[in-house]
Amino acid sequence: MNPIFIVAALAAALAACVPATPSYLVAAADPAIPSPGPRYATVTAGVKDYQPLGPRDWRELNRQVAPGSGQPSSEGARRGR
């Protein structure tokens, strides 16, 4: 007899011993278990308003986005410092 058939027969015998549906999956469908109702959330919750701004000084904008004194700058990293 071929060993593959023996392994397949053992697998089928073990599969027959497994319960059909786990109990934790059945308990989720029980209507007697209380659960909190759905909360209302607006569709636009968390949306930011992006309005165009007037012209600003580019030097000040560069200073705002530049790394702080404790952070290495990209120029220093390029030079190997």
C-alpha positions as a Markdown table, in Angstrom:
| # | Residue | x | y | z |
|---|---|---|---|---|
| 1 | Met | 0.0 | 0.0 | 0.0 |
| 2 | Asn | 1.2 | 3.5 | -0.8 |
| 3 | Pro | 2.3 | 5.6 | 2.2 |
| 4 | Ile | 0.4 | 8.6 | 0.7 |
| 5 | Phe | -2.9 | 6.8 | 1.1 |
| 6 | Ile | -2.1 | 5.9 | 4.7 |
| 7 | Val | -1.3 | 9.6 | 5.5 |
| 8 | Ala | -4.5 | 10.8 | 3.7 |
| 9 | Ala | -6.6 | 8.3 | 5.6 |
| 10 | Leu | -5.1 | 9.4 | 9.0 |
| 11 | Ala | -5.7 | 13.0 | 8.1 |
| 12 | Ala | -9.4 | 12.3 | 7.2 |
| 13 | Ala | -9.8 | 10.4 | 10.4 |
| 14 | Leu | -8.4 | 13.3 | 12.4 |
| 15 | Ala | -10.6 | 15.8 | 10.5 |
| 16 | Ala | -13.7 | 13.9 | 11.5 |
| 17 | Cys | -12.9 | 14.4 | 15.2 |
| 18 | Val | -12.7 | 18.2 | 15.0 |
| 19 | Pro | -15.9 | 20.0 | 16.1 |
| 20 | Ala | -17.8 | 21.7 | 13.2 |
| 21 | Thr | -18.0 | 25.3 | 14.7 |
| 22 | Pro | -15.9 | 26.6 | 17.6 |
| 23 | Ser | -18.0 | 27.8 | 20.5 |
| 24 | Tyr | -16.4 | 31.3 | 20.5 |
| 25 | Leu | -17.7 | 31.9 | 17.0 |
| 26 | Val | -21.2 | 30.8 | 17.9 |
| 27 | Ala | -21.3 | 33.0 | 21.0 |
| 28 | Ala | -20.8 | 36.1 | 18.9 |
| 29 | Ala | -24.2 | 35.5 | 17.1 |
| 30 | Asp | -26.1 | 35.1 | 20.4 |
| 31 | Pro | -28.7 | 37.9 | 20.5 |
| 32 | Ala | -29.1 | 37.6 | 24.3 |
| 33 | Ile | -25.6 | 39.0 | 24.9 |
| 34 | Pro | -25.8 | 42.8 | 25.5 |
| 35 | Ser | -23.6 | 45.0 | 23.4 |
| 36 | Pro | -23.2 | 48.8 | 23.1 |
| 37 | Gly | -25.0 | 50.5 | 20.3 |
| 38 | Pro | -23.3 | 52.1 | 17.3 |
| 39 | Arg | -22.0 | 55.7 | 17.9 |
| 40 | Tyr | -22.8 | 58.5 | 15.5 |
| 41 | Ala | -19.7 | 59.8 | 13.7 |
| 42 | Thr | -19.9 | 62.6 | 11.1 |
| 43 | Val | -18.5 | 62.0 | 7.7 |
| 44 | Thr | -16.3 | 65.1 | 7.9 |
| 45 | Ala | -14.9 | 64.4 | 11.3 |
| 46 | Gly | -11.1 | 65.2 | 11.4 |
| 47 | Val | -11.1 | 67.0 | 8.1 |
| 48 | Lys | -8.8 | 70.1 | 8.1 |
| 49 | Asp | -9.7 | 73.2 | 6.3 |
| 50 | Tyr | -6.9 | 74.2 | 3.8 |
| 51 | Gln | -7.4 | 77.8 | 2.7 |
| 52 | Pro | -4.9 | 79.6 | 0.5 |
| 53 | Leu | -2.6 | 81.9 | 2.4 |
| 54 | Gly | -1.1 | 85.1 | 1.3 |
| 55 | Pro | 2.5 | 85.4 | 0.2 |
| 56 | Arg | 5.0 | 84.9 | 3.1 |
| 57 | Asp | 8.7 | 85.5 | 3.5 |
| 58 | Trp | 10.5 | 82.4 | 2.2 |
| 59 | Arg | 13.4 | 83.0 | 4.6 |
| 60 | Glu | 11.1 | 82.7 | 7.6 |
| 61 | Leu | 9.5 | 79.6 | 6.2 |
| 62 | Asn | 12.9 | 78.0 | 5.8 |
| 63 | Arg | 13.8 | 78.8 | 9.4 |
| 64 | Gln | 10.5 | 77.1 | 10.6 |
| 65 | Val | 11.2 | 73.9 | 8.8 |
| 66 | Ala | 14.9 | 73.7 | 9.4 |
| 67 | Pro | 16.2 | 71.1 | 11.9 |
| 68 | Gly | 16.7 | 72.4 | 15.4 |
| 69 | Ser | 20.1 | 72.9 | 17.0 |
| 70 | Gly | 20.1 | 69.4 | 18.6 |
| 71 | Gln | 19.3 | 67.7 | 15.3 |
| 72 | Pro | 22.0 | 67.2 | 12.6 |
| 73 | Ser | 21.4 | 69.1 | 9.5 |
| 74 | Ser | 21.5 | 67.6 | 6.0 |
| 75 | Glu | 24.5 | 69.9 | 5.2 |
| 76 | Gly | 26.4 | 68.5 | 8.1 |
| 77 | Ala | 25.6 | 64.9 | 7.1 |
| 78 | Arg | 26.8 | 65.6 | 3.6 |
| 79 | Arg | 30.1 | 66.9 | 4.9 |
| 80 | Gly | 30.6 | 63.9 | 7.2 |
| 81 | Arg | 30.1 | 65.7 | 10.5 |
